């Protein structure tokens, strides 16, 4: 069960003018709870002006080895979003010694370190979880190799530039780094411009043996991830080898479809070993219904992106407005995003514990 704990900030670094990296200390008694897989994220909570503000940020530090004690610290990267309630606070106000309310790790954009060739296509702050994936994989598995293709606007806006350069110096034969700047010409390397579907379809076979890659990790804005997935599918890559995490979704990327709940619809939910049944109000998502009665229900973005509110659909039918978090095998297995789900049948049962 995901839980929030107060964690102190022990370091504040600024990779770029519009981003900040926060290192949080994990007390010995909580280290097992904050054990994380490479690629997972943390939800942070802040109460301001009577509102409960939650945002998810990926862990960029390496994951602890299976036999080790849980992490003594975790590090996250935050990029400023125009008008962002949490990112503005993080960049302008958070300092060493402050305590933040931090949920235990979640997310399935992960890689279990194993021998083989892996690759990532990332844009902007999408480097954050991939930095954890790459550093963990190369440190644990000497036979593993990684090709990192990253897109940024300019060199000055590139997050974790030094950290990636250090990894390249440490593993020169095992890490292939390709950088593309969309708004700035480089003295060497690829020409500037966006990494869209057409460009990637031609570029990828020239960089690496596409068929030999065991896992592709796509992370960043919706447009880049969508274009990269289509390019890989054009090149014959099996969908099961493609893993995605979207950081930003334009309002029109996948418009929500209003759904009216059946009359007298109810949701039964099991959460942290306890269950309850409650009526669903007209137009309400299942998460909203559960939160009215169980404020401890897990959620973060409420936009269908982070996957924190994932639940197993035990019975009944629902309709999801959006889904940018669950893989096809998860939805096929019966998982839904509670924040995007509306009842189609009069009775729906969810299990948040499964």
Number of C-alpha atoms within 10 A of each C-alpha: 13 17 14 17 18 17 21 21 21 16 14 18 13 16 20 16 13 17 23 23 23 25 22 24 19 21 16 12 9 15 17 16 18 23 20 25 25 29 29 24 26 25 24 20 20 15 10 10 6 6 8 9 15 19 20 27 20 29 28 27 23 23 22 17 15 10 6 10 12 22 22 16 17 23 22 20 24 24 22 19 13 8 8 12 15 19 19 18 12 19 21 10 9 16 16 13 13 13 16 17 17 22 24 21 22 20 21 19 24 20 21 11 18 16 15 15 20 23 24 25 25 29 28 19 27 26 30 28 27 30 23 24 28 28 21 22 24 21 14 13 13 13 12 18 21 24 20 22 20 23 26 25 17 16 18 13 17 23 26 21 14 11 13 18 13 12 18 15 11 13 17 12 10 17 23 16 17 14 19 23 23 16 13 15 15 14 7 7 11 13 14 18 16 17 25 16 20 13 14 20 19 12 14 16 12 10 12 14 10 18 12 11 18 16 20 26 25 29 29 24 19 20 18 21 26 17 19 29 23 19 21 21 14 12 16 11 20 11 15 12 13 20 19 25 26 22 20 16 16 10 8 7 11 12 10 12 10 11 18 13 20 17 12 13 18 21 23 20 28 20 20 14 10 9 14 13 16 17 16 25 17 15 14 17 25 27 26 20 22 26 14 11 12 15 11 15 22 24 23 21 16 19 17 25 23 29 26 26 20 26 24 21 22 16 15 14 15 23 17 19 19 18 19 18 22 22 17 11 10 13 14 10 10 12 21 25 33 29 30 24 22 28 26 16 18 16 20 22 22 24 20 20 15 14
